[in-house]
Amino acid sequence: MDTKWCPRHRGSPVNFLADCRARQAFDLLGNTWNPVVLLALRDGPRRPVELRRVIGGIRPKVLTETVRRLEGAGLVVRTASRDRVEYGLTEVGRSLLVPLEALGRWVDEWGDEVRVDGREGREGLDG
């Protein structure tokens, strides 16, 4: 088993312990809004109002918490001038678009096959 993502646990059969970088990345991307905000910023920086309009269904407080979390992770940069604030992707944040878009393609292909609640006869990822 390849454990290069968890250098402190080389040789361990458990690849994704809580303190491993891969697990931390999965936790970050497992948040409902983090990947959505990252994808909403793929075409360039946006003001908070624009982000809310593009995303839809996100409360202002939740958007603020999300962009702060992503900023703290080094994925988003906040640019403030006298009369406006914008959020954009850092180089690291932009690099995440490739796997996020790959996941989107996977959902397009397999989303109907995934049983969200784990039971037969339920709808796939589209609801």
Backbone as XML, in Angstrom:
<?xml version="1.0"?>
<chain id="A" units="angstrom">
  <residue number="1" name="MET">
    <atom name="N" x="0.853" y="-1.189" z="0.000"/>
    <atom name="CA" x="0.000" y="0.000" z="0.000"/>
    <atom name="C" x="0.894" y="1.245" z="0.000"/>
  </residue>
  <residue number="2" name="ASP">
    <atom name="N" x="0.574" y="2.188" z="-0.830"/>
    <atom name="CA" x="1.343" y="3.417" z="-0.943"/>
    <atom name="C" x="0.960" y="4.360" z="0.197"/>
  </residue>
  <residue number="3" name="THR">
    <atom name="N" x="1.955" y="4.768" z="0.985"/>
    <atom name="CA" x="1.670" y="5.657" z="2.120"/>
    <atom name="C" x="2.368" y="6.999" z="1.964"/>
  </residue>
  <residue number="4" name="LYS">
    <atom name="N" x="2.680" y="7.388" z="0.743"/>
    <atom name="CA" x="3.417" y="8.636" z="0.559"/>
    <atom name="C" x="2.656" y="9.858" z="1.065"/>
  </residue>
  <residue number="5" name="TRP">
    <atom name="N" x="1.335" y="9.785" z="1.169"/>
    <atom name="CA" x="0.563" y="10.921" z="1.672"/>
    <atom name="C" x="0.683" y="11.056" z="3.180"/>
  </residue>
  <residue number="6" name="CYS">
    <atom name="N" x="1.123" y="10.022" z="3.845"/>
    <atom name="CA" x="1.229" y="10.015" z="5.304"/>
    <atom name="C" x="2.656" y="9.639" z="5.704"/>
  </residue>
  <residue number="7" name="PRO">
    <atom name="N" x="3.610" y="10.544" z="5.527"/>
    <atom name="CA" x="5.007" y="10.182" z="5.750"/>
    <atom name="C" x="5.313" y="9.727" z="7.169"/>
  </residue>
  <residue number="8" name="ARG">
    <atom name="N" x="4.579" y="10.180" z="8.148"/>
    <atom name="CA" x="4.851" y="9.764" z="9.527"/>
    <atom name="C" x="4.365" y="8.355" z="9.805"/>
  </residue>
  <residue number="9" name="HIS">
    <atom name="N" x="3.586" y="7.804" z="8.895"/>
    <atom name="CA" x="3.007" y="6.485" z="9.134"/>
    <atom name="C" x="3.415" y="5.490" z="8.053"/>
  </residue>
  <residue number="10" name="ARG">
    <atom name="N" x="4.608" y="5.663" z="7.494"/>
    <atom name="CA" x="5.077" y="4.727" z="6.457"/>
    <atom name="C" x="5.050" y="3.311" z="7.000"/>
  </residue>
  <residue number="11" name="GLY">
    <atom name="N" x="4.572" y="2.434" z="6.184"/>
    <atom name="CA" x="4.505" y="1.038" z="6.587"/>
    <atom name="C" x="3.238" y="0.686" z="7.342"/>
  </residue>
  <residue number="12" name="SER">
    <atom name="N" x="2.465" y="1.695" z="7.728"/>
    <atom name="CA" x="1.216" y="1.442" z="8.439"/>
    <atom name="C" x="0.159" y="0.996" z="7.433"/>
  </residue>
  <residue number="13" name="PRO">
    <atom name="N" x="-0.662" y="0.020" z="7.796"/>
    <atom name="CA" x="-1.728" y="-0.384" z="6.880"/>
    <atom name="C" x="-2.844" y="0.651" z="6.782"/>
  </residue>
  <residue number="14" name="VAL">
    <atom name="N" x="-2.856" y="1.621" z="7.672"/>
    <atom name="CA" x="-3.886" y="2.657" z="7.650"/>
    <atom name="C" x="-3.299" y="3.871" z="6.951"/>
  </residue>
  <residue number="15" name="ASN">
    <atom name="N" x="-3.821" y="4.173" z="5.783"/>
    <atom name="CA" x="-3.260" y="5.243" z="4.970"/>
    <atom name="C" x="-3.804" y="6.616" z="5.333"/>
  </residue>
  <residue number="16" name="PHE">
    <atom name="N" x="-4.994" y="6.703" z="5.898"/>
    <atom name="CA" x="-5.633" y="7.990" z="6.099"/>
    <atom name="C" x="-5.948" y="8.239" z="7.569"/>
  </residue>
  <residue number="17" name="LEU">
    <atom name="N" x="-4.939" y="8.236" z="8.407"/>
    <atom name="CA" x="-5.128" y="8.566" z="9.813"/>
    <atom name="C" x="-5.469" y="10.047" z="9.930"/>
  </residue>
  <residue number="18" name="ALA">
    <atom name="N" x="-6.017" y="10.444" z="11.060"/>
    <atom name="CA" x="-6.532" y="11.808" z="11.232"/>
    <atom name="C" x="-5.480" y="12.881" z="10.995"/>
  </residue>
  <residue number="19" name="ASP">
    <atom name="N" x="-4.211" y="12.592" z="11.272"/>
    <atom name="CA" x="-3.187" y="13.619" z="11.122"/>
    <atom name="C" x="-2.458" y="13.541" z="9.781"/>
  </residue>
  <residue number="20" name="CYS">
    <atom name="N" x="-2.959" y="12.782" z="8.848"/>
    <atom name="CA" x="-2.349" y="12.680" z="7.523"/>
    <atom name="C" x="-2.844" y="13.810" z="6.626"/>
  </residue>
  <residue number="21" name="ARG">
    <atom name="N" x="-1.971" y="14.275" z="5.753"/>
    <atom name="CA" x="-2.343" y="15.380" z="4.863"/>
    <atom name="C" x="-3.510" y="15.020" z="3.949"/>
  </residue>
  <residue number="22" name="ALA">
    <atom name="N" x="-3.525" y="13.797" z="3.448"/>
    <atom name="CA" x="-4.625" y="13.405" z="2.555"/>
    <atom name="C" x="-5.954" y="13.454" z="3.297"/>
  </residue>
  <residue number="23" name="ARG">
    <atom name="N" x="-5.975" y="12.967" z="4.500"/>
    <atom name="CA" x="-7.209" y="12.975" z="5.295"/>
    <atom name="C" x="-7.642" y="14.411" z="5.566"/>
  </residue>
  <residue number="24" name="GLN">
    <atom name="N" x="-6.679" y="15.282" z="5.869"/>
    <atom name="CA" x="-7.006" y="16.686" z="6.109"/>
    <atom name="C" x="-7.577" y="17.329" z="4.847"/>
  </residue>
  <residue number="25" name="ALA">
    <atom name="N" x="-7.022" y="16.982" z="3.685"/>
    <atom name="CA" x="-7.548" y="17.513" z="2.425"/>
    <atom name="C" x="-8.959" y="16.991" z="2.172"/>
  </residue>
  <residue number="26" name="PHE">
    <atom name="N" x="-9.193" y="15.699" z="2.433"/>
    <atom name="CA" x="-10.531" y="15.140" z="2.250"/>
    <atom name="C" x="-11.525" y="15.803" z="3.197"/>
  </residue>
  <residue number="27" name="ASP">
    <atom name="N" x="-11.109" y="16.064" z="4.427"/>
    <atom name="CA" x="-11.987" y="16.744" z="5.380"/>
    <atom name="C" x="-12.342" y="18.144" z="4.882"/>
  </residue>
  <residue number="28" name="LEU">
    <atom name="N" x="-11.348" y="18.860" z="4.360"/>
    <atom name="CA" x="-11.578" y="20.209" z="3.851"/>
    <atom name="C" x="-12.551" y="20.187" z="2.671"/>
  </residue>
  <residue number="29" name="LEU">
    <atom name="N" x="-12.362" y="19.254" z="1.767"/>
    <atom name="CA" x="-13.220" y="19.185" z="0.586"/>
    <atom name="C" x="-14.551" y="18.513" z="0.863"/>
  </residue>
  <residue number="30" name="GLY">
    <atom name="N" x="-14.663" y="17.837" z="2.006"/>
    <atom name="CA" x="-15.910" y="17.188" z="2.372"/>
    <atom name="C" x="-16.958" y="18.158" z="2.886"/>
  </residue>
  <residue number="31" name="ASN">
    <atom name="N" x="-16.553" y="19.380" z="3.189"/>
    <atom name="CA" x="-17.505" y="20.406" z="3.601"/>
    <atom name="C" x="-18.417" y="20.740" z="2.424"/>
  </residue>
  <residue number="32" name="THR">
    <atom name="N" x="-19.687" y="20.877" z="2.685"/>
    <atom name="CA" x="-20.667" y="21.101" z="1.620"/>
    <atom name="C" x="-20.316" y="22.276" z="0.718"/>
  </residue>
  <residue number="33" name="TRP">
    <atom name="N" x="-19.891" y="23.388" z="1.298"/>
    <atom name="CA" x="-19.740" y="24.608" z="0.513"/>
    <atom name="C" x="-18.336" y="24.834" z="-0.025"/>
  </residue>
  <residue number="34" name="ASN">
    <atom name="N" x="-17.310" y="24.246" z="0.562"/>
    <atom name="CA" x="-15.939" y="24.529" z="0.123"/>
    <atom name="C" x="-15.728" y="24.266" z="-1.369"/>
  </residue>
  <residue number="35" name="PRO">
    <atom name="N" x="-16.036" y="23.067" z="-1.876"/>
    <atom name="CA" x="-15.822" y="22.834" z="-3.309"/>
    <atom name="C" x="-16.706" y="23.713" z="-4.193"/>
  </residue>
  <residue number="36" name="VAL">
    <atom name="N" x="-17.901" y="24.011" z="-3.726"/>
    <atom name="CA" x="-18.824" y="24.849" z="-4.501"/>
    <atom name="C" x="-18.244" y="26.251" z="-4.669"/>
  </residue>
  <residue number="37" name="VAL">
    <atom name="N" x="-17.701" y="26.816" z="-3.596"/>
    <atom name="CA" x="-17.101" y="28.150" z="-3.662"/>
    <atom name="C" x="-15.859" y="28.123" z="-4.547"/>
  </residue>
  <residue number="38" name="LEU">
    <atom name="N" x="-15.028" y="27.102" z="-4.402"/>
    <atom name="CA" x="-13.835" y="27.003" z="-5.249"/>
    <atom name="C" x="-14.225" y="26.979" z="-6.729"/>
  </residue>
  <residue number="39" name="LEU">
    <atom name="N" x="-15.215" y="26.189" z="-7.072"/>
    <atom name="CA" x="-15.655" y="26.121" z="-8.472"/>
    <atom name="C" x="-16.287" y="27.433" z="-8.932"/>
  </residue>
  <residue number="40" name="ALA">
    <atom name="N" x="-16.960" y="28.135" z="-8.036"/>
    <atom name="CA" x="-17.571" y="29.424" z="-8.389"/>
    <atom name="C" x="-16.514" y="30.487" z="-8.673"/>
  </residue>
  <residue number="41" name="LEU">
    <atom name="N" x="-15.301" y="30.277" z="-8.178"/>
    <atom name="CA" x="-14.211" y="31.234" z="-8.384"/>
    <atom name="C" x="-13.316" y="30.853" z="-9.563"/>
  </residue>
  <residue number="42" name="ARG">
    <atom name="N" x="-13.638" y="29.792" z="-10.278"/>
    <atom name="CA" x="-12.740" y="29.311" z="-11.336"/>
    <atom name="C" x="-12.572" y="30.304" z="-12.476"/>
  </residue>
  <residue number="43" name="ASP">
    <atom name="N" x="-13.561" y="31.175" z="-12.717"/>
    <atom name="CA" x="-13.458" y="32.136" z="-13.818"/>
    <atom name="C" x="-12.846" y="33.465" z="-13.402"/>
  </residue>
  <residue number="44" name="GLY">
    <atom name="N" x="-12.435" y="33.569" z="-12.151"/>
    <atom name="CA" x="-11.792" y="34.788" z="-11.689"/>
    <atom name="C" x="-12.390" y="35.281" z="-10.387"/>
  </residue>
  <residue number="45" name="PRO">
    <atom name="N" x="-11.773" y="36.327" z="-9.818"/>
    <atom name="CA" x="-12.240" y="36.858" z="-8.533"/>
    <atom name="C" x="-13.680" y="37.358" z="-8.614"/>
  </residue>
  <residue number="46" name="ARG">
    <atom name="N" x="-14.348" y="37.253" z="-7.477"/>
    <atom name="CA" x="-15.744" y="37.710" z="-7.392"/>
    <atom name="C" x="-15.982" y="38.395" z="-6.055"/>
  </residue>
  <residue number="47" name="ARG">
    <atom name="N" x="-16.916" y="39.320" z="-6.089"/>
    <atom name="CA" x="-17.376" y="39.950" z="-4.858"/>
    <atom name="C" x="-18.329" y="38.990" z="-4.156"/>
  </residue>
  <residue number="48" name="PRO">
    <atom name="N" x="-18.519" y="39.147" z="-2.832"/>
    <atom name="CA" x="-19.419" y="38.252" z="-2.099"/>
    <atom name="C" x="-20.833" y="38.187" z="-2.684"/>
  </residue>
  <residue number="49" name="VAL">
    <atom name="N" x="-21.377" y="39.314" z="-3.110"/>
    <atom name="CA" x="-22.726" y="39.331" z="-3.685"/>
    <atom name="C" x="-22.770" y="38.498" z="-4.970"/>
  </residue>
  <residue number="50" name="GLU">
    <atom name="N" x="-21.725" y="38.612" z="-5.786"/>
    <atom name="CA" x="-21.660" y="37.817" z="-7.016"/>
    <atom name="C" x="-21.566" y="36.328" z="-6.692"/>
  </residue>
  <residue number="51" name="LEU">
    <atom name="N" x="-20.749" y="35.999" z="-5.698"/>
    <atom name="CA" x="-20.608" y="34.596" z="-5.297"/>
    <atom name="C" x="-21.949" y="34.017" z="-4.873"/>
  </residue>
  <residue number="52" name="ARG">
    <atom name="N" x="-22.681" y="34.764" z="-4.052"/>
    <atom name="CA" x="-23.987" y="34.272" z="-3.592"/>
    <atom name="C" x="-24.944" y="34.074" z="-4.763"/>
  </residue>
  <residue number="53" name="ARG">
    <atom name="N" x="-24.903" y="34.989" z="-5.724"/>
    <atom name="CA" x="-25.782" y="34.883" z="-6.892"/>
    <atom name="C" x="-25.408" y="33.665" z="-7.739"/>
  </residue>
  <residue number="54" name="VAL">
    <atom name="N" x="-24.124" y="33.464" z="-7.974"/>
    <atom name="CA" x="-23.664" y="32.341" z="-8.800"/>
    <atom name="C" x="-23.941" y="31.003" z="-8.121"/>
  </residue>
  <residue number="55" name="ILE">
    <atom name="N" x="-23.707" y="30.940" z="-6.822"/>
    <atom name="CA" x="-23.866" y="29.683" z="-6.080"/>
    <atom name="C" x="-25.340" y="29.386" z="-5.841"/>
  </residue>
  <residue number="56" name="GLY">
    <atom name="N" x="-26.076" y="30.362" z="-5.347"/>
    <atom name="CA" x="-27.482" y="30.154" z="-5.012"/>
    <atom name="C" x="-27.643" y="29.326" z="-3.752"/>
  </residue>
  <residue number="57" name="GLY">
    <atom name="N" x="-28.546" y="29.733" z="-2.891"/>
    <atom name="CA" x="-28.882" y="28.946" z="-1.711"/>
    <atom name="C" x="-27.903" y="29.011" z="-0.557"/>
  </residue>
  <residue number="58" name="ILE">
    <atom name="N" x="-26.925" y="29.881" z="-0.614"/>
    <atom name="CA" x="-25.964" y="30.000" z="0.482"/>
    <atom name="C" x="-26.240" y="31.296" z="1.237"/>
  </residue>
  <residue number="59" name="ARG">
    <atom name="N" x="-26.366" y="31.190" z="2.553"/>
    <atom name="CA" x="-26.608" y="32.372" z="3.381"/>
    <atom name="C" x="-25.328" y="33.209" z="3.479"/>
  </residue>
  <residue number="60" name="PRO">
    <atom name="N" x="-25.456" y="34.536" z="3.629"/>
    <atom name="CA" x="-24.274" y="35.392" z="3.718"/>
    <atom name="C" x="-23.295" y="34.951" z="4.809"/>
  </residue>
  <residue number="61" name="LYS">
    <atom name="N" x="-23.814" y="34.587" z="5.975"/>
    <atom name="CA" x="-22.943" y="34.163" z="7.077"/>
    <atom name="C" x="-22.167" y="32.898" z="6.706"/>
  </residue>
  <residue number="62" name="VAL">
    <atom name="N" x="-22.836" y="31.965" z="6.054"/>
    <atom name="CA" x="-22.189" y="30.713" z="5.649"/>
    <atom name="C" x="-21.126" y="30.989" z="4.589"/>
  </residue>
  <residue number="63" name="LEU">
    <atom name="N" x="-21.415" y="31.891" z="3.651"/>
    <atom name="CA" x="-20.418" y="32.256" z="2.648"/>
    <atom name="C" x="-19.197" y="32.869" z="3.313"/>
  </residue>
  <residue number="64" name="THR">
    <atom name="N" x="-19.416" y="33.777" z="4.254"/>
    <atom name="CA" x="-18.301" y="34.406" z="4.959"/>
    <atom name="C" x="-17.457" y="33.368" z="5.681"/>
  </residue>
  <residue number="65" name="GLU">
    <atom name="N" x="-18.097" y="32.461" z="6.400"/>
    <atom name="CA" x="-17.360" y="31.400" z="7.101"/>
    <atom name="C" x="-16.577" y="30.533" z="6.119"/>
  </residue>
  <residue number="66" name="THR">
    <atom name="N" x="-17.183" y="30.250" z="4.977"/>
    <atom name="CA" x="-16.546" y="29.384" z="3.988"/>
    <atom name="C" x="-15.323" y="30.044" z="3.373"/>
  </residue>
  <residue number="67" name="VAL">
    <atom name="N" x="-15.449" y="31.294" z="2.933"/>
    <atom name="CA" x="-14.288" y="31.943" z="2.309"/>
    <atom name="C" x="-13.185" y="32.173" z="3.334"/>
  </residue>
  <residue number="68" name="ARG">
    <atom name="N" x="-13.530" y="32.418" z="4.575"/>
    <atom name="CA" x="-12.494" y="32.551" z="5.615"/>
    <atom name="C" x="-11.766" y="31.229" z="5.837"/>
  </residue>
  <residue number="69" name="ARG">
    <atom name="N" x="-12.515" y="30.129" z="5.853"/>
    <atom name="CA" x="-11.907" y="28.804" z="6.018"/>
    <atom name="C" x="-10.974" y="28.510" z="4.838"/>
  </residue>
  <residue number="70" name="LEU">
    <atom name="N" x="-11.430" y="28.800" z="3.632"/>
    <atom name="CA" x="-10.619" y="28.558" z="2.443"/>
    <atom name="C" x="-9.412" y="29.488" z="2.392"/>
  </residue>
  <residue number="71" name="GLU">
    <atom name="N" x="-9.586" y="30.705" z="2.869"/>
    <atom name="CA" x="-8.463" y="31.643" z="2.952"/>
    <atom name="C" x="-7.434" y="31.127" z="3.953"/>
  </residue>
  <residue number="72" name="GLY">
    <atom name="N" x="-7.899" y="30.657" z="5.099"/>
    <atom name="CA" x="-7.002" y="30.100" z="6.108"/>
    <atom name="C" x="-6.247" y="28.883" z="5.613"/>
  </residue>
  <residue number="73" name="ALA">
    <atom name="N" x="-6.859" y="28.133" z="4.701"/>
    <atom name="CA" x="-6.223" y="26.942" z="4.133"/>
    <atom name="C" x="-5.271" y="27.293" z="2.989"/>
  </residue>
  <residue number="74" name="GLY">
    <atom name="N" x="-5.253" y="28.569" z="2.596"/>
    <atom name="CA" x="-4.367" y="28.987" z="1.515"/>
    <atom name="C" x="-4.921" y="28.740" z="0.123"/>
  </residue>
  <residue number="75" name="LEU">
    <atom name="N" x="-6.228" y="28.519" z="0.016"/>
    <atom name="CA" x="-6.843" y="28.224" z="-1.276"/>
    <atom name="C" x="-7.487" y="29.447" z="-1.918"/>
  </residue>
  <residue number="76" name="VAL">
    <atom name="N" x="-7.845" y="30.418" z="-1.091"/>
    <atom name="CA" x="-8.531" y="31.630" z="-1.550"/>
    <atom name="C" x="-7.792" y="32.833" z="-0.987"/>
  </residue>
  <residue number="77" name="VAL">
    <atom name="N" x="-7.753" y="33.891" z="-1.775"/>
    <atom name="CA" x="-7.162" y="35.145" z="-1.315"/>
    <atom name="C" x="-8.252" y="36.214" z="-1.309"/>
  </residue>
  <residue number="78" name="ARG">
    <atom name="N" x="-8.223" y="37.024" z="-0.266"/>
    <atom name="CA" x="-9.178" y="38.131" z="-0.125"/>
    <atom name="C" x="-8.452" y="39.409" z="-0.499"/>
  </residue>
  <residue number="79" name="THR">
    <atom name="N" x="-9.045" y="40.172" z="-1.406"/>
    <atom name="CA" x="-8.471" y="41.445" z="-1.814"/>
    <atom name="C" x="-9.470" y="42.536" z="-1.463"/>
  </residue>
  <residue number="80" name="ALA">
    <atom name="N" x="-9.019" y="43.489" z="-0.649"/>
    <atom name="CA" x="-9.909" y="44.568" z="-0.211"/>
    <atom name="C" x="-9.353" y="45.902" z="-0.685"/>
  </residue>
  <residue number="81" name="SER">
    <atom name="N" x="-10.223" y="46.690" z="-1.279"/>
    <atom name="CA" x="-9.886" y="48.069" z="-1.599"/>
    <atom name="C" x="-10.822" y="48.951" z="-0.791"/>
  </residue>
  <residue number="82" name="ARG">
    <atom name="N" x="-10.771" y="50.226" z="-1.040"/>
    <atom name="CA" x="-11.573" y="51.151" z="-0.246"/>
    <atom name="C" x="-13.062" y="50.853" z="-0.306"/>
  </residue>
  <residue number="83" name="ASP">
    <atom name="N" x="-13.548" y="50.463" z="-1.471"/>
    <atom name="CA" x="-15.000" y="50.309" z="-1.617"/>
    <atom name="C" x="-15.460" y="48.905" z="-2.016"/>
  </residue>
  <residue number="84" name="ARG">
    <atom name="N" x="-14.544" y="47.931" z="-2.030"/>
    <atom name="CA" x="-14.977" y="46.589" z="-2.416"/>
    <atom name="C" x="-14.050" y="45.513" z="-1.889"/>
  </residue>
  <residue number="85" name="VAL">
    <atom name="N" x="-14.624" y="44.324" z="-1.748"/>
    <atom name="CA" x="-13.886" y="43.126" z="-1.353"/>
    <atom name="C" x="-14.123" y="42.085" z="-2.435"/>
  </residue>
  <residue number="86" name="GLU">
    <atom name="N" x="-13.059" y="41.406" z="-2.816"/>
    <atom name="CA" x="-13.177" y="40.313" z="-3.776"/>
    <atom name="C" x="-12.428" y="39.102" z="-3.253"/>
  </residue>
  <residue number="87" name="TYR">
    <atom name="N" x="-12.890" y="37.939" z="-3.676"/>
    <atom name="CA" x="-12.220" y="36.686" z="-3.354"/>
    <atom name="C" x="-11.800" y="36.024" z="-4.655"/>
  </residue>
  <residue number="88" name="GLY">
    <atom name="N" x="-10.594" y="35.483" z="-4.643"/>
    <atom name="CA" x="-10.091" y="34.778" z="-5.813"/>
    <atom name="C" x="-9.303" y="33.559" z="-5.379"/>
  </residue>
  <residue number="89" name="LEU">
    <atom name="N" x="-8.992" y="32.718" z="-6.324"/>
    <atom name="CA" x="-8.229" y="31.513" z="-6.030"/>
    <atom name="C" x="-6.738" y="31.811" z="-5.994"/>
  </residue>
  <residue number="90" name="THR">
    <atom name="N" x="-6.052" y="31.172" z="-5.072"/>
    <atom name="CA" x="-4.597" y="31.191" z="-5.079"/>
    <atom name="C" x="-4.135" y="30.151" z="-6.097"/>
  </residue>
  <residue number="91" name="GLU">
    <atom name="N" x="-2.842" y="30.057" z="-6.313"/>
    <atom name="CA" x="-2.314" y="29.026" z="-7.210"/>
    <atom name="C" x="-2.678" y="27.634" z="-6.691"/>
  </residue>
  <residue number="92" name="VAL">
    <atom name="N" x="-2.596" y="27.461" z="-5.376"/>
    <atom name="CA" x="-2.946" y="26.168" z="-4.777"/>
    <atom name="C" x="-4.438" y="25.886" z="-4.968"/>
  </residue>
  <residue number="93" name="GLY">
    <atom name="N" x="-5.277" y="26.896" z="-4.751"/>
    <atom name="CA" x="-6.713" y="26.725" z="-4.952"/>
    <atom name="C" x="-7.046" y="26.394" z="-6.394"/>
  </residue>
  <residue number="94" name="ARG">
    <atom name="N" x="-6.365" y="27.054" z="-7.322"/>
    <atom name="CA" x="-6.598" y="26.786" z="-8.750"/>
    <atom name="C" x="-6.199" y="25.351" z="-9.095"/>
  </residue>
  <residue number="95" name="SER">
    <atom name="N" x="-5.155" y="24.841" z="-8.437"/>
    <atom name="CA" x="-4.718" y="23.468" z="-8.728"/>
    <atom name="C" x="-5.775" y="22.439" z="-8.321"/>
  </residue>
  <residue number="96" name="LEU">
    <atom name="N" x="-6.656" y="22.792" z="-7.402"/>
    <atom name="CA" x="-7.723" y="21.882" z="-6.979"/>
    <atom name="C" x="-8.862" y="21.779" z="-7.988"/>
  </residue>
  <residue number="97" name="LEU">
    <atom name="N" x="-8.918" y="22.693" z="-8.943"/>
    <atom name="CA" x="-9.991" y="22.641" z="-9.936"/>
    <atom name="C" x="-9.931" y="21.357" z="-10.758"/>
  </residue>
  <residue number="98" name="VAL">
    <atom name="N" x="-8.732" y="20.863" z="-11.032"/>
    <atom name="CA" x="-8.592" y="19.642" z="-11.841"/>
    <atom name="C" x="-9.286" y="18.459" z="-11.168"/>
  </residue>
  <residue number="99" name="PRO">
    <atom name="N" x="-8.965" y="18.132" z="-9.897"/>
    <atom name="CA" x="-9.677" y="17.010" z="-9.278"/>
    <atom name="C" x="-11.164" y="17.294" z="-9.035"/>
  </residue>
  <residue number="100" name="LEU">
    <atom name="N" x="-11.529" y="18.544" z="-8.749"/>
    <atom name="CA" x="-12.946" y="18.852" z="-8.546"/>
    <atom name="C" x="-13.740" y="18.674" z="-9.839"/>
  </residue>
  <residue number="101" name="GLU">
    <atom name="N" x="-13.172" y="19.106" z="-10.950"/>
    <atom name="CA" x="-13.855" y="18.932" z="-12.229"/>
    <atom name="C" x="-13.903" y="17.455" z="-12.621"/>
  </residue>
  <residue number="102" name="ALA">
    <atom name="N" x="-12.858" y="16.695" z="-12.263"/>
    <atom name="CA" x="-12.877" y="15.243" z="-12.507"/>
    <atom name="C" x="-13.996" y="14.588" z="-11.700"/>
  </residue>
  <residue number="103" name="LEU">
    <atom name="N" x="-14.184" y="15.036" z="-10.469"/>
    <atom name="CA" x="-15.276" y="14.510" z="-9.649"/>
    <atom name="C" x="-16.628" y="14.837" z="-10.288"/>
  </residue>
  <residue number="104" name="GLY">
    <atom name="N" x="-16.745" y="16.034" z="-10.832"/>
    <atom name="CA" x="-17.976" y="16.409" z="-11.529"/>
    <atom name="C" x="-18.258" y="15.493" z="-12.715"/>
  </residue>
  <residue number="105" name="ARG">
    <atom name="N" x="-17.209" y="15.150" z="-13.475"/>
    <atom name="CA" x="-17.387" y="14.222" z="-14.598"/>
    <atom name="C" x="-17.796" y="12.840" z="-14.097"/>
  </residue>
  <residue number="106" name="TRP">
    <atom name="N" x="-17.215" y="12.412" z="-12.971"/>
    <atom name="CA" x="-17.581" y="11.128" z="-12.379"/>
    <atom name="C" x="-19.063" y="11.128" z="-11.993"/>
  </residue>
  <residue number="107" name="VAL">
    <atom name="N" x="-19.527" y="12.226" z="-11.389"/>
    <atom name="CA" x="-20.940" y="12.337" z="-11.005"/>
    <atom name="C" x="-21.835" y="12.282" z="-12.242"/>
  </residue>
  <residue number="108" name="ASP">
    <atom name="N" x="-21.417" y="12.964" z="-13.318"/>
    <atom name="CA" x="-22.200" y="12.908" z="-14.558"/>
    <atom name="C" x="-22.345" y="11.474" z="-15.050"/>
  </residue>
  <residue number="109" name="GLU">
    <atom name="N" x="-21.270" y="10.709" z="-14.937"/>
    <atom name="CA" x="-21.295" y="9.336" z="-15.447"/>
    <atom name="C" x="-21.951" y="8.349" z="-14.487"/>
  </residue>
  <residue number="110" name="TRP">
    <atom name="N" x="-21.685" y="8.479" z="-13.199"/>
    <atom name="CA" x="-22.081" y="7.454" z="-12.234"/>
    <atom name="C" x="-23.081" y="7.910" z="-11.180"/>
  </residue>
  <residue number="111" name="GLY">
    <atom name="N" x="-23.464" y="9.170" z="-11.187"/>
    <atom name="CA" x="-24.327" y="9.701" z="-10.135"/>
    <atom name="C" x="-25.633" y="8.962" z="-9.947"/>
  </residue>
  <residue number="112" name="ASP">
    <atom name="N" x="-26.201" y="8.455" z="-11.033"/>
    <atom name="CA" x="-27.460" y="7.712" z="-10.919"/>
    <atom name="C" x="-27.271" y="6.361" z="-10.242"/>
  </residue>
  <residue number="113" name="GLU">
    <atom name="N" x="-26.061" y="5.853" z="-10.251"/>
    <atom name="CA" x="-25.775" y="4.539" z="-9.674"/>
    <atom name="C" x="-25.469" y="4.597" z="-8.180"/>
  </residue>
  <residue number="114" name="VAL">
    <atom name="N" x="-25.139" y="5.773" z="-7.677"/>
    <atom name="CA" x="-24.761" y="5.920" z="-6.269"/>
    <atom name="C" x="-26.021" y="6.009" z="-5.430"/>
  </residue>
  <residue number="115" name="ARG">
    <atom name="N" x="-26.128" y="5.138" z="-4.459"/>
    <atom name="CA" x="-27.268" y="5.157" z="-3.537"/>
    <atom name="C" x="-26.861" y="5.996" z="-2.333"/>
  </residue>
  <residue number="116" name="VAL">
    <atom name="N" x="-27.364" y="7.218" z="-2.290"/>
    <atom name="CA" x="-26.969" y="8.182" z="-1.272"/>
    <atom name="C" x="-27.239" y="7.668" z="0.132"/>
  </residue>
  <residue number="117" name="ASP">
    <atom name="N" x="-28.370" y="7.010" z="0.330"/>
    <atom name="CA" x="-28.685" y="6.520" z="1.673"/>
    <atom name="C" x="-28.285" y="5.060" z="1.858"/>
  </residue>
  <residue number="118" name="GLY">
    <atom name="N" x="-27.607" y="4.475" z="0.861"/>
    <atom name="CA" x="-27.104" y="3.118" z="0.986"/>
    <atom name="C" x="-28.122" y="2.022" z="0.747"/>
  </residue>
  <residue number="119" name="ARG">
    <atom name="N" x="-29.331" y="2.370" z="0.335"/>
    <atom name="CA" x="-30.371" y="1.354" z="0.126"/>
    <atom name="C" x="-30.720" y="1.239" z="-1.346"/>
  </residue>
  <residue number="120" name="GLU">
    <atom name="N" x="-31.099" y="0.054" z="-1.741"/>
    <atom name="CA" x="-31.570" y="-0.191" z="-3.112"/>
    <atom name="C" x="-32.844" y="0.608" z="-3.372"/>
  </residue>
  <residue number="121" name="GLY">
    <atom name="N" x="-33.045" y="0.956" z="-4.633"/>
    <atom name="CA" x="-34.304" y="1.584" z="-5.014"/>
    <atom name="C" x="-34.393" y="3.064" z="-4.702"/>
  </residue>
  <residue number="122" name="ARG">
    <atom name="N" x="-33.327" y="3.663" z="-4.226"/>
    <atom name="CA" x="-33.328" y="5.100" z="-3.948"/>
    <atom name="C" x="-32.694" y="5.836" z="-5.109"/>
  </residue>
  <residue number="123" name="GLU">
    <atom name="N" x="-33.006" y="7.111" z="-5.198"/>
    <atom name="CA" x="-32.463" y="7.911" z="-6.285"/>
    <atom name="C" x="-30.976" y="8.147" z="-6.071"/>
  </residue>
  <residue number="124" name="GLY">
    <atom name="N" x="-30.271" y="8.441" z="-7.171"/>
    <atom name="CA" x="-28.840" y="8.698" z="-7.132"/>
    <atom name="C" x="-28.530" y="10.093" z="-6.621"/>
  </residue>
  <residue number="125" name="LEU">
    <atom name="N" x="-27.369" y="10.602" z="-7.016"/>
    <atom name="CA" x="-26.881" y="11.880" z="-6.523"/>
    <atom name="C" x="-27.700" y="13.070" z="-6.997"/>
  </residue>
  <residue number="126" name="ASP">
    <atom name="N" x="-28.484" y="12.917" z="-8.033"/>
    <atom name="CA" x="-29.305" y="14.033" z="-8.509"/>
    <atom name="C" x="-30.540" y="14.259" z="-7.656"/>
  </residue>
  <residue number="127" name="GLY">
    <atom name="N" x="-30.827" y="13.369" z="-6.736"/>
    <atom name="CA" x="-31.967" y="13.557" z="-5.838"/>
    <atom name="C" x="-33.151" y="12.889" z="-6.343"/>
  </residue>
</chain>
